[in-house]
């Protein structure tokens, strides 16, 4: 995202809104400091869980213009809540370099890795879980070095302080930022409700968490490996509720863990070991939750695409029928108009009465008006603006193959996709090209299923030839019927009992509108191959 875009996004935020968000952040930030100052290291404000710094990074990801609020909040927390003993200038210097590190991390996440707080994408979550631990190495190093340079931290304690600052910062960000995404997700759902399915998920999670903590704390000895029992409720949430469920579950487990270790008597060394295990649990749970959420979103998108393709197919067939009917009807109407015009001239040259001539004139006018209406309908259904966008051919082929794979499996047909070499993106209308591929693939599956040996096979081959992307759909069925070899792309040419014979005709029209070509050729040794050739840059204008 360029500098102009970032400035435009900041300008869209009104000044009162900016200040209200900043003040609200300060209130929540200071409250987190009051509630989470557990196992503080050497009165330096370094804790093993820093949800306040997670909030800081979340705010900076939204806009780095909030950096002054992050800096002021950190200084206020150190002075008035934590009560650090070192000089105020050392505090300010440490928090300043820490804020700079957070700003850098936020810029990398948002503008380089395209991480978005309001979206759940596996690629974004993976990048987040990789870059945050690496980024907090920088923030912990800068913060502790500032304290060391200000004589607030001794050299012997520097490595321990840096490691604990890193654990607290990393866990704070990895637990709080997914929670912020979860809040945005549920706020965007107007009809969210607590279903019986979700209630059962929460109940099992609570029981599993209670059992895990009972085993971890109830046994007199400190058996850290019993922490692994807490993986079970998190995995349960990941499978049942996805990323958002895991985000809430991790915060609950972290809060319970922090409170219990304070009251049971775990010292800071024991708590640091548990926090490292908590870090592993968080990364594992968030990755599994993101995978579950993405699979559900992909399944939902596939269902929507299938419904959209079915709807577009119905509209396209109706449009093709309308165009054909308009063409067929306009011809006889044109002939009628010609005969009427001739009759009018004959009557005018004879001694016919005026009413007859007037009636013929009206008949001619009505016939011409009907022809104009039909031609207008034909123009409407056969043309329209192309919605051009850059399409990834392999992804598009995978999507259409996924839509047809269930039918292919039922017909004992195997679908394969082959890319000869990396295929560039091509500019085209997504819905229309999907319609063409869906039609060709459906025809190929039906043809391959006619084999008596149940070894039907359909291959989608992608290639790149100069400025043209080539897509081939071939099958090993019986091939094109002899009576259709010369007219297969003409309307109403079909051998299917219930077919309309419009699919290939419509597909060819769509490809031609993209300034491309669609043809067929025999497939050796058996079957047929349909080939689509599309220019990478798309049509200069609607090629229809």
C-alpha positions as CSV (number, residue, x, y, z in Angstrom):
1,X,0.0,0.0,0.0
2,X,1.5,3.4,-1.0
3,X,2.0,6.5,1.0
4,X,-1.0,8.2,-0.6
5,X,-3.3,5.4,0.3
6,X,-2.1,5.3,3.9
7,X,-2.6,9.1,4.2
8,X,-6.1,8.8,2.7
9,X,-7.0,6.1,5.2
10,X,-5.8,8.4,8.1
11,X,-7.7,11.4,6.7
12,X,-10.9,9.4,6.6
13,X,-10.7,9.2,10.4
14,X,-12.2,12.3,12.0
15,X,-10.3,14.2,14.7
16,X,-12.9,13.5,17.4
17,X,-12.9,9.8,16.5
18,X,-9.1,9.7,16.6
19,X,-9.0,11.2,20.1
20,X,-11.9,9.0,21.4
21,X,-10.1,5.9,20.2
22,X,-6.8,7.0,21.8
23,X,-8.4,7.9,25.1
24,X,-10.3,4.6,25.2
25,X,-7.0,2.7,24.4
26,X,-5.3,4.5,27.4
27,X,-8.1,3.4,29.7
28,X,-8.0,-0.2,28.6
29,X,-4.2,-0.2,28.5
30,X,-3.8,1.0,32.1
31,X,-6.5,-1.4,33.3
32,X,-4.6,-4.3,31.8
33,X,-1.5,-3.2,33.7
34,X,-3.4,-3.1,37.0
35,X,-4.8,-6.6,36.4
36,X,-1.8,-8.4,35.0
37,X,1.3,-7.3,37.0
38,X,2.1,-10.9,38.1
39,X,5.6,-12.1,38.8
40,X,7.2,-8.8,37.9
41,X,10.9,-9.0,37.3
42,X,13.1,-6.9,39.6
43,X,10.6,-4.0,39.8
44,X,11.3,-3.1,36.2
45,X,7.8,-3.5,34.8
46,X,8.8,-6.7,32.9
47,X,6.2,-9.4,33.3
48,X,5.7,-12.8,31.7
49,X,2.4,-11.9,30.1
50,X,1.9,-8.4,28.6
51,X,-1.6,-8.1,27.1
52,X,-1.2,-4.3,27.2
53,X,1.6,-4.5,24.6
54,X,-0.7,-6.8,22.5
55,X,-3.3,-4.0,22.6
56,X,-0.6,-1.5,21.6
57,X,0.4,-3.5,18.5
58,X,-3.3,-4.0,17.5
59,X,-3.8,-0.2,17.7
60,X,-0.7,0.4,15.7
61,X,-1.7,-2.1,13.0
62,X,-4.9,0.0,12.6
63,X,-2.9,3.2,12.2
64,X,0.7,4.1,13.3
65,X,-0.7,7.6,14.0
66,X,-1.7,6.2,17.4
67,X,2.0,5.8,18.3
68,X,2.0,8.8,20.8
69,X,-0.9,7.2,22.7
70,X,1.1,3.9,22.9
71,X,4.2,5.8,24.2
72,X,2.2,7.9,26.7
73,X,0.3,4.9,28.0
74,X,3.5,2.9,28.6
75,X,5.2,5.7,30.5
76,X,2.1,6.3,32.6
77,X,1.8,2.6,33.5
78,X,5.5,2.5,34.5
79,X,5.3,5.5,36.7
80,X,1.9,5.4,38.3
81,X,0.9,1.7,38.2
82,X,4.0,-0.4,38.1
83,X,6.0,2.1,40.2
84,X,9.4,1.5,38.6
85,X,12.3,2.8,40.7
86,X,14.6,4.1,38.0
87,X,14.8,7.7,36.6
88,X,11.9,9.1,34.6
89,X,14.2,9.8,31.7
90,X,15.4,6.2,31.6
91,X,11.7,5.1,31.6
92,X,10.9,7.5,28.7
93,X,13.9,6.3,26.7
94,X,13.1,2.6,27.2
95,X,9.5,3.1,26.3
96,X,10.4,5.3,23.3
97,X,12.7,2.7,21.7
98,X,10.1,0.0,22.5
99,X,7.3,2.0,20.8
100,X,9.6,2.5,17.7
101,X,10.0,-1.3,17.6
102,X,6.2,-1.8,17.8
103,X,5.6,0.7,15.0
104,X,8.1,-1.1,12.8
105,X,6.5,-4.4,13.6
106,X,3.0,-3.0,12.8
107,X,4.2,-1.6,9.5
108,X,5.7,-4.9,8.4
109,X,2.6,-6.8,9.4
110,X,0.1,-4.5,7.7
111,X,1.9,-3.2,4.6
112,X,4.4,-5.9,3.8
113,X,2.7,-9.0,4.9
114,X,-0.9,-7.7,4.3
115,X,-2.0,-8.8,7.8
116,X,-5.5,-7.5,8.5
117,X,-7.1,-7.5,12.0
118,X,-10.6,-7.9,10.5
119,X,-9.8,-11.0,8.4
120,X,-9.0,-14.6,9.2
121,X,-6.7,-16.0,6.6
122,X,-4.3,-18.9,7.1
123,X,-1.5,-17.0,5.3
124,X,-2.0,-13.9,7.4
125,X,-2.1,-15.9,10.7
126,X,1.0,-17.9,9.7
127,X,2.9,-14.7,8.9
128,X,1.7,-13.1,12.2
129,X,2.9,-16.1,14.2
130,X,6.3,-16.1,12.6
131,X,7.0,-12.3,12.5
132,X,5.8,-11.5,16.1
133,X,8.3,-13.7,18.0
134,X,11.0,-12.4,15.7
135,X,9.9,-8.8,16.2
136,X,9.7,-9.0,20.0
137,X,13.3,-10.1,20.0
138,X,14.0,-6.5,18.8
139,X,11.7,-4.8,21.2
140,X,12.9,-6.8,24.2
141,X,16.6,-6.1,23.2
142,X,16.0,-2.4,22.8
143,X,14.0,-2.0,26.0
144,X,16.4,-3.9,28.2
145,X,19.5,-2.2,26.6
146,X,17.9,1.2,27.3
147,X,17.5,0.2,31.0
148,X,21.1,-1.1,31.0
149,X,22.5,2.1,29.5
150,X,20.5,4.1,32.1
151,X,22.0,2.0,34.9
152,X,18.6,0.6,35.8
153,X,19.5,-3.0,34.9
154,X,22.8,-4.8,35.7
155,X,24.7,-6.7,33.1
156,X,24.3,-10.0,35.0
157,X,20.5,-9.6,34.9
158,X,20.3,-8.4,31.3
159,X,19.9,-11.9,29.6
160,X,17.2,-13.0,32.0
161,X,15.3,-9.6,31.7
162,X,15.5,-9.9,27.9
163,X,14.2,-13.5,27.8
164,X,11.3,-12.7,30.2
165,X,10.4,-9.5,28.3
166,X,10.4,-11.5,25.1
167,X,8.1,-14.2,26.6
168,X,5.7,-11.6,28.0
169,X,5.5,-9.5,24.8
170,X,5.2,-12.5,22.5
171,X,2.4,-14.1,24.5
172,X,0.6,-10.8,25.0
173,X,0.5,-10.2,21.3
174,X,-0.3,-13.8,20.3
175,X,-3.2,-14.0,22.7
176,X,-4.6,-10.5,22.5
177,X,-4.5,-9.7,18.7
178,X,-6.5,-12.9,17.8
179,X,-9.0,-11.8,20.4
180,X,-9.3,-8.4,18.8
181,X,-9.9,-10.1,15.4
182,X,-12.6,-12.3,17.1
183,X,-14.3,-9.2,18.5
184,X,-14.4,-7.6,15.0
185,X,-15.7,-10.9,13.5
186,X,-18.6,-11.1,15.9
187,X,-19.5,-7.4,15.6
188,X,-19.8,-7.9,11.8
189,X,-22.4,-10.6,12.3
190,X,-25.8,-8.9,12.9
191,X,-27.7,-12.1,13.8
192,X,-25.1,-13.8,16.0
193,X,-26.7,-16.1,18.5
194,X,-25.6,-18.7,21.1
195,X,-26.6,-22.0,19.5
196,X,-26.9,-25.4,21.1
197,X,-23.8,-26.4,19.1
198,X,-21.8,-23.5,20.5
199,X,-23.0,-24.1,24.0
200,X,-21.9,-27.8,23.8
201,X,-18.5,-26.7,22.5
202,X,-18.1,-24.2,25.4
203,X,-19.2,-26.8,28.0
204,X,-16.7,-29.4,26.8
205,X,-13.9,-26.8,26.7
206,X,-14.7,-25.7,30.3
207,X,-14.7,-29.3,31.6
208,X,-11.5,-30.1,29.7
209,X,-9.7,-27.0,31.0
210,X,-10.8,-27.7,34.6
211,X,-9.5,-31.2,34.4
212,X,-6.2,-30.0,32.9
213,X,-5.6,-27.4,35.6
214,X,-6.8,-29.9,38.3
215,X,-4.1,-32.3,37.2
216,X,-1.5,-29.6,36.8
217,X,-2.1,-27.9,40.2
218,X,-3.7,-30.7,42.2
219,X,-0.7,-32.9,42.3
220,X,1.8,-31.8,44.9
221,X,4.8,-32.0,42.6
222,X,5.4,-29.6,39.8
223,X,5.0,-31.9,36.8
224,X,5.1,-29.5,33.9
225,X,4.4,-32.2,31.3
226,X,0.8,-32.3,32.7
227,X,0.4,-28.9,30.9
228,X,-0.1,-31.0,27.8
229,X,-3.6,-31.9,29.0
230,X,-4.6,-28.3,28.2
231,X,-3.9,-29.0,24.5
232,X,-7.1,-31.2,24.4
233,X,-9.7,-28.4,25.1
234,X,-7.9,-26.1,22.7
235,X,-7.8,-28.7,19.9
236,X,-11.5,-29.3,20.6
237,X,-12.3,-25.6,20.2
238,X,-10.1,-25.4,17.0
239,X,-12.1,-28.2,15.4
240,X,-15.5,-27.0,16.6
241,X,-15.3,-23.2,16.5
242,X,-12.2,-22.5,14.4
243,X,-9.9,-19.5,14.9
244,X,-12.3,-17.4,16.9
245,X,-13.0,-20.1,19.4
246,X,-9.3,-20.7,19.9
247,X,-8.6,-17.0,20.4
248,X,-11.1,-16.8,23.3
249,X,-10.0,-20.1,24.8
250,X,-6.4,-19.1,24.9
251,X,-7.1,-15.9,26.8
252,X,-9.2,-17.8,29.3
253,X,-6.5,-20.4,29.8
254,X,-3.8,-17.6,30.2
255,X,-5.9,-15.7,32.7
256,X,-6.6,-18.9,34.8
257,X,-2.9,-19.9,34.6
258,X,-1.7,-16.5,35.8
259,X,-4.2,-16.3,38.7
260,X,-3.6,-19.9,39.8
261,X,0.2,-19.6,39.8
262,X,0.0,-16.5,42.0
263,X,-2.2,-18.1,44.6
264,X,-0.8,-21.6,44.6
265,X,2.7,-20.4,45.1
266,X,4.6,-20.9,41.8
267,X,7.7,-18.7,41.6
268,X,8.7,-16.7,38.6
269,X,11.0,-19.5,37.3
270,X,8.1,-22.0,37.4
271,X,5.8,-19.5,35.8
272,X,8.3,-18.8,33.0
273,X,8.4,-22.5,32.1
274,X,4.6,-22.6,32.0
275,X,4.5,-19.5,29.8
276,X,6.9,-21.1,27.3
277,X,4.5,-24.1,27.2
278,X,1.6,-21.6,26.8
279,X,3.4,-20.1,23.9
280,X,3.6,-23.5,22.1
281,X,-0.1,-24.1,23.0
282,X,-1.0,-20.7,21.5
283,X,0.8,-21.2,18.2
284,X,-0.5,-24.7,17.8
285,X,-4.1,-23.8,18.6
286,X,-4.2,-20.7,16.4
287,X,-2.7,-22.5,13.4
288,X,-5.2,-25.4,13.7
289,X,-8.0,-22.9,14.2
290,X,-7.0,-20.9,11.2
291,X,-6.9,-24.1,9.1
292,X,-10.4,-25.1,10.2
293,X,-11.8,-21.6,9.6
294,X,-10.2,-21.4,6.1
295,X,-11.5,-24.8,5.2
296,X,-15.0,-23.8,6.3
297,X,-14.8,-20.5,4.4
298,X,-13.6,-22.4,1.3
299,X,-16.4,-24.9,1.5
300,X,-18.9,-22.1,1.9
301,X,-17.4,-20.2,-1.1
302,X,-17.6,-23.4,-3.2
303,X,-21.3,-23.8,-2.4
304,X,-21.9,-20.1,-3.2
305,X,-19.9,-20.4,-6.5
306,X,-21.8,-23.5,-7.4
307,X,-25.1,-21.8,-6.8
308,X,-23.9,-18.7,-8.7
309,X,-22.8,-20.9,-11.7
310,X,-26.1,-22.7,-11.7
311,X,-27.9,-19.3,-11.7
312,X,-25.7,-17.9,-14.4
313,X,-26.2,-21.1,-16.5
314,X,-30.0,-20.7,-16.3
315,X,-29.7,-17.0,-17.2
316,X,-27.2,-17.7,-20.0
317,X,-29.4,-20.4,-21.6
318,X,-32.5,-18.2,-21.3
319,X,-30.5,-15.4,-22.9
320,X,-29.3,-17.6,-25.8
321,X,-32.8,-18.8,-26.3
322,X,-34.1,-15.3,-26.4
323,X,-31.4,-14.3,-28.9
324,X,-32.2,-17.2,-31.1
325,X,-35.9,-16.6,-31.0
326,X,-35.4,-12.9,-31.7
327,X,-33.3,-13.8,-34.7
328,X,-35.8,-16.4,-36.0
329,X,-38.9,-14.1,-35.5
330,X,-37.3,-11.0,-36.9
331,X,-36.8,-12.6,-40.3
332,X,-40.5,-13.4,-41.1
333,X,-41.5,-10.1,-39.7
334,X,-39.2,-8.4,-42.1
335,X,-40.7,-10.3,-44.9
336,X,-44.2,-9.4,-43.8
337,X,-43.2,-5.8,-43.7
338,X,-41.9,-6.1,-47.3
339,X,-45.1,-7.7,-48.6
340,X,-47.2,-5.1,-46.9
341,X,-45.1,-2.3,-48.3
342,X,-45.6,-3.8,-51.8
343,X,-49.3,-4.2,-51.3
344,X,-49.5,-0.5,-50.3
345,X,-47.8,0.6,-53.4
346,X,-50.1,-1.6,-55.6
347,X,-53.1,-0.1,-53.9
348,X,-51.8,3.4,-54.3
349,X,-51.4,2.8,-58.0
350,X,-55.0,1.5,-58.4
351,X,-58.4,2.9,-57.6
352,X,-58.4,1.5,-54.0
353,X,-60.3,3.3,-51.3
354,X,-58.4,5.4,-48.7
355,X,-59.2,3.3,-45.6
356,X,-57.5,0.2,-47.2
357,X,-54.3,2.1,-47.8
358,X,-54.4,3.6,-44.3
359,X,-54.8,0.1,-42.7
360,X,-51.9,-1.2,-44.7
361,X,-49.7,1.7,-43.6
362,X,-50.6,0.9,-39.9
363,X,-49.9,-2.8,-40.5
364,X,-46.4,-1.9,-41.9
365,X,-45.7,0.4,-39.0
366,X,-46.7,-2.2,-36.4
367,X,-44.6,-4.9,-38.1
368,X,-41.6,-2.7,-38.1
369,X,-42.1,-1.8,-34.4
370,X,-42.3,-5.5,-33.5
371,X,-39.0,-6.1,-35.3
372,X,-37.4,-3.2,-33.5
373,X,-38.6,-4.6,-30.1
374,X,-37.3,-8.1,-30.9
375,X,-33.9,-6.7,-32.1
376,X,-33.6,-4.7,-28.9
377,X,-34.3,-7.9,-26.8
378,X,-31.6,-9.7,-28.9
379,X,-29.1,-6.9,-28.3
380,X,-29.8,-7.0,-24.6
381,X,-29.4,-10.7,-24.1
382,X,-26.4,-11.1,-26.4
383,X,-24.3,-8.2,-25.2
384,X,-23.3,-6.5,-21.9
385,X,-20.3,-5.1,-20.3
386,X,-17.5,-7.5,-19.4
387,X,-16.3,-7.2,-15.8
388,X,-12.6,-7.6,-16.4
389,X,-10.2,-8.6,-13.6
390,X,-6.9,-10.4,-13.3
391,X,-7.6,-14.2,-12.9
392,X,-5.2,-16.9,-11.7
393,X,-5.8,-19.7,-14.2
394,X,-4.6,-22.6,-12.0
395,X,-6.8,-21.4,-9.1
396,X,-9.7,-21.1,-11.4
397,X,-9.2,-24.6,-12.8
398,X,-8.9,-26.0,-9.2
399,X,-12.2,-24.3,-8.2
400,X,-14.2,-25.6,-11.2
401,X,-12.7,-29.0,-10.8
402,X,-13.7,-29.0,-7.1
403,X,-17.3,-28.1,-8.1
404,X,-17.5,-31.0,-10.5
405,X,-15.4,-33.6,-8.6
406,X,-18.4,-34.9,-6.7
407,X,-20.3,-35.7,-9.9
408,X,-17.2,-37.1,-11.5
409,X,-16.6,-39.4,-8.6
410,X,-20.2,-40.6,-8.8
411,X,-19.7,-41.4,-12.5
412,X,-16.3,-43.0,-11.8
413,X,-14.4,-40.4,-13.7
414,X,-11.0,-39.0,-12.5
415,X,-10.2,-35.3,-12.9
416,X,-6.6,-34.2,-13.2
417,X,-5.0,-30.7,-13.6
418,X,-1.7,-30.3,-15.3
419,X,0.3,-27.1,-15.7
420,X,3.0,-27.3,-18.4
421,X,4.9,-24.4,-16.8
422,X,4.0,-21.3,-14.7
423,X,0.9,-19.7,-16.2
424,X,0.5,-15.9,-15.8
425,X,-2.6,-14.2,-14.7
426,X,-5.0,-13.2,-17.5
427,X,-7.5,-10.4,-17.7
428,X,-11.0,-11.7,-18.1
429,X,-14.6,-11.8,-16.7
430,X,-14.4,-14.3,-13.9
431,X,-18.1,-15.4,-13.9
432,X,-18.2,-15.9,-17.7
433,X,-14.9,-17.8,-17.9
434,X,-16.0,-20.0,-15.0
435,X,-19.2,-20.7,-16.9
436,X,-17.2,-21.8,-20.0
437,X,-14.9,-24.1,-18.0
438,X,-17.8,-25.5,-16.0
439,X,-19.7,-26.3,-19.3
440,X,-16.7,-27.9,-20.9
441,X,-15.8,-29.9,-17.8
442,X,-19.4,-31.1,-17.4
443,X,-19.5,-32.3,-21.0
444,X,-16.1,-34.0,-20.6
445,X,-17.2,-35.8,-17.5
446,X,-20.4,-37.0,-19.2
447,X,-18.4,-38.2,-22.2
448,X,-15.8,-40.0,-20.1
449,X,-18.5,-41.7,-18.0
450,X,-19.7,-43.5,-21.1
451,X,-16.7,-45.9,-21.1
452,X,-17.7,-49.4,-20.3
453,X,-14.5,-50.1,-18.3
454,X,-15.2,-47.4,-15.7
455,X,-11.8,-45.8,-16.3
456,X,-13.0,-42.4,-17.4
457,X,-10.5,-39.6,-17.2
458,X,-10.7,-35.8,-17.7
459,X,-7.6,-33.7,-17.9
460,X,-7.4,-29.9,-17.6
461,X,-4.1,-28.7,-19.1
462,X,-2.8,-25.2,-18.7
463,X,-0.1,-23.6,-20.9
464,X,1.3,-20.3,-21.8
465,X,2.2,-19.5,-25.5
466,X,3.6,-16.0,-26.0
467,X,0.8,-13.5,-25.2
468,X,-1.9,-16.2,-25.1
469,X,-2.9,-18.5,-22.2
470,X,-4.2,-21.9,-23.4
471,X,-6.6,-24.1,-21.5
472,X,-7.3,-27.6,-22.7
473,X,-10.1,-29.9,-21.4
474,X,-9.8,-33.4,-22.8
475,X,-11.5,-36.7,-22.0
476,X,-11.1,-40.3,-23.0
477,X,-14.7,-40.9,-23.9
478,X,-16.1,-41.9,-27.3
479,X,-15.4,-38.5,-28.9
480,X,-17.7,-36.2,-30.8
481,X,-20.4,-37.8,-32.8
482,X,-19.8,-37.8,-36.6
483,X,-23.0,-35.9,-37.4
484,X,-21.9,-33.0,-35.1
485,X,-18.2,-32.6,-36.2
486,X,-19.0,-29.6,-38.4
487,X,-21.8,-28.0,-36.4
488,X,-21.0,-28.7,-32.8
489,X,-20.8,-25.0,-31.9
490,X,-24.1,-24.1,-33.5
491,X,-27.1,-23.5,-31.3
492,X,-29.5,-26.4,-30.7
493,X,-26.9,-29.0,-31.9
494,X,-26.9,-31.8,-29.3
495,X,-27.2,-35.6,-28.9
496,X,-28.3,-35.4,-25.2
497,X,-31.9,-36.5,-24.7
498,X,-32.7,-33.4,-22.6
499,X,-30.0,-31.1,-23.9
500,X,-30.8,-27.7,-25.4
501,X,-27.7,-27.5,-27.5
502,X,-26.8,-24.1,-26.2
503,X,-23.8,-24.8,-24.0
504,X,-21.0,-24.9,-26.6
505,X,-22.6,-22.1,-28.6
506,X,-22.8,-19.9,-25.6
507,X,-19.2,-20.8,-24.5
508,X,-17.8,-19.9,-27.9
509,X,-19.6,-16.6,-27.8
510,X,-18.2,-15.8,-24.4
511,X,-14.6,-16.7,-25.5
512,X,-15.0,-14.6,-28.7
513,X,-16.1,-11.6,-26.6
514,X,-12.8,-12.0,-24.8
515,X,-11.0,-11.8,-28.1
516,X,-10.1,-15.4,-27.8
517,X,-10.8,-18.7,-29.6
518,X,-12.6,-22.0,-28.7
519,X,-12.2,-25.1,-30.9
520,X,-12.2,-28.8,-30.6
521,X,-9.9,-31.6,-31.9
522,X,-9.8,-35.4,-31.6
523,X,-7.9,-36.7,-28.6
524,X,-5.5,-39.6,-29.3
525,X,-6.3,-42.5,-29.1
526,X,-9.9,-41.8,-28.0
527,X,-11.9,-38.9,-26.8
528,X,-12.1,-35.2,-27.6
529,X,-10.1,-32.1,-26.6
530,X,-11.6,-28.6,-26.3
531,X,-9.1,-25.8,-26.4
532,X,-9.6,-22.2,-25.1
533,X,-7.0,-19.6,-26.2
534,X,-7.3,-16.2,-24.4
535,X,-5.0,-13.1,-24.7
536,X,-3.2,-12.4,-21.4
537,X,-4.1,-8.6,-21.6
538,X,-7.7,-9.3,-22.3
539,X,-9.8,-7.8,-25.1
540,X,-9.1,-4.2,-26.1
541,X,-12.9,-3.8,-26.0
542,X,-15.9,-6.1,-26.0
543,X,-15.1,-8.4,-28.9
544,X,-18.7,-9.2,-29.5
